[in-house]
């Protein structure tokens, strides 16, 4: 086997491995959300023949067994991310307020965050906001359901 043939062969293997990895990446990426340590934060148990309890973060809700669309576990990552983003924003806001207060030597009270959660569906994100975001002034959630 010549050197150029060996290099060509190894580059073909590398290209094949890269292609296989690229094809699997979205699946593995999605799978990592459910196999990460966050899965330990998600617990589903049966409490009756009609309901399951779902615990995510610090919140626990009842979900009807008959309506599997009511709770979407795939969205847990989005809920985790929105909570982390709000917590980071609140910390930056608090640090900026402290710096301004120290510079002006005036201690003004920093108002808590007000959060509107529109189209909240099950309300799990709002429950988690209330339980996991400190110094919150208030939160509102709303969902309009069609008349039946």
C-alpha positions as CSV (number, residue, x, y, z in Angstrom):
1,X,0.0,0.0,0.0
2,X,1.5,3.3,-1.0
3,X,1.7,6.4,1.3
4,X,-0.7,8.4,-0.9
5,X,-3.2,5.5,-0.9
6,X,-3.0,5.1,2.9
7,X,-3.6,8.9,3.3
8,X,-6.5,8.7,0.9
9,X,-7.9,5.7,2.7
10,X,-7.6,7.4,6.1
11,X,-9.2,10.6,4.8
12,X,-12.1,8.6,3.4
13,X,-12.6,6.9,6.8
14,X,-12.5,10.3,8.5
15,X,-15.0,11.7,6.0
16,X,-17.3,8.7,6.6
17,X,-17.0,9.1,10.4
18,X,-17.7,12.8,10.1
19,X,-20.7,12.2,7.9
20,X,-22.0,9.6,10.4
21,X,-21.4,11.9,13.3
22,X,-23.1,14.8,11.5
23,X,-26.2,12.6,10.7
24,X,-26.4,11.5,14.3
25,X,-25.7,14.9,15.9
26,X,-29.3,16.2,16.0
27,X,-30.6,13.0,17.5
28,X,-27.8,12.8,20.1
29,X,-28.2,16.5,20.9
30,X,-31.9,16.0,21.6
31,X,-31.2,12.9,23.5
32,X,-28.7,14.7,25.7
33,X,-31.5,16.8,27.1
34,X,-33.3,13.8,28.4
35,X,-30.3,11.9,29.6
36,X,-28.6,14.8,31.3
37,X,-28.7,15.6,35.0
38,X,-31.9,17.7,34.3
39,X,-33.8,14.4,34.0
40,X,-33.4,13.9,37.7
41,X,-35.4,17.2,38.1
42,X,-38.3,15.6,36.1
43,X,-40.3,13.0,37.9
44,X,-43.7,11.6,36.8
45,X,-45.7,9.5,39.1
46,X,-49.3,8.2,39.0
47,X,-51.6,9.5,41.7
48,X,-54.9,8.1,40.4
49,X,-56.4,6.5,37.4
50,X,-57.0,9.9,35.9
51,X,-53.9,12.0,36.8
52,X,-50.2,11.9,36.9
53,X,-48.0,14.3,39.0
54,X,-45.1,15.8,37.2
55,X,-42.3,17.4,39.2
56,X,-40.0,19.7,37.2
57,X,-37.5,21.9,39.1
58,X,-39.3,23.0,42.3
59,X,-42.8,22.8,40.8
60,X,-45.2,19.9,40.9
61,X,-48.4,19.8,38.8
62,X,-51.1,17.3,38.1
63,X,-51.6,16.3,34.5
64,X,-54.6,14.4,33.1
65,X,-53.7,11.0,31.7
66,X,-56.3,11.4,29.0
67,X,-54.6,14.5,27.5
68,X,-51.0,13.7,26.7
69,X,-50.6,17.1,25.0
70,X,-51.2,18.9,28.3
71,X,-47.6,18.5,29.4
72,X,-44.7,18.4,26.9
73,X,-41.5,17.1,28.5
74,X,-39.4,18.2,25.5
75,X,-40.1,21.8,26.5
76,X,-38.3,21.3,29.9
77,X,-35.1,22.6,28.4
78,X,-36.8,25.8,27.2
79,X,-38.3,26.3,30.6
80,X,-34.9,25.7,32.3
81,X,-33.3,28.2,29.8
82,X,-35.9,30.9,30.3
83,X,-35.5,30.7,34.1
84,X,-31.7,30.8,33.8
85,X,-32.0,33.8,31.5
86,X,-34.3,35.7,33.9
87,X,-32.1,34.9,36.8
88,X,-29.0,36.1,35.0
89,X,-30.8,39.3,33.9
90,X,-32.0,39.9,37.5
91,X,-28.4,39.5,38.8
92,X,-27.0,41.9,36.2
93,X,-29.8,44.4,37.1
94,X,-29.1,44.0,40.8
95,X,-25.3,44.5,40.3
96,X,-25.9,47.6,38.1
97,X,-28.3,49.0,40.8
98,X,-25.7,48.4,43.5
99,X,-23.0,50.1,41.5
100,X,-25.2,53.1,40.9
101,X,-26.3,53.3,44.5
102,X,-22.7,53.1,45.8
103,X,-21.6,55.8,43.3
104,X,-24.5,58.2,44.3
105,X,-24.4,57.1,47.9
106,X,-28.1,56.9,47.9
107,X,-29.8,53.6,48.7
108,X,-32.9,53.3,46.6
109,X,-34.9,50.1,46.8
110,X,-34.7,48.0,43.7
111,X,-38.2,46.9,42.6
112,X,-38.8,43.2,41.9
113,X,-39.3,41.8,38.5
114,X,-42.7,41.7,36.9
115,X,-43.2,38.8,34.5
116,X,-46.1,38.2,32.1
117,X,-46.4,34.7,30.9
118,X,-48.9,34.9,28.0
119,X,-50.3,31.8,26.4
120,X,-49.2,29.7,29.4
121,X,-51.2,26.6,28.7
122,X,-50.6,24.3,31.7
123,X,-49.0,27.1,33.7
124,X,-45.9,25.0,34.7
125,X,-43.5,27.7,33.6
126,X,-45.4,30.3,35.7
127,X,-45.3,28.0,38.7
128,X,-41.5,27.6,38.2
129,X,-41.1,31.3,37.9
130,X,-42.8,31.8,41.2
131,X,-40.8,29.2,43.0
132,X,-37.4,29.6,41.4
133,X,-36.9,33.3,40.7
134,X,-36.0,35.4,43.7
135,X,-37.0,39.0,44.3
136,X,-40.0,38.7,42.1
137,X,-42.6,41.5,42.4
138,X,-45.3,39.5,40.7
139,X,-46.2,37.4,37.7
140,X,-49.2,37.0,35.6
141,X,-50.2,34.3,33.3
142,X,-53.0,34.0,30.8
143,X,-54.5,31.7,28.3
144,X,-57.7,32.1,26.3
145,X,-59.7,29.0,25.7
146,X,-62.4,28.8,23.1
147,X,-66.0,28.5,24.4
148,X,-67.2,24.9,24.3
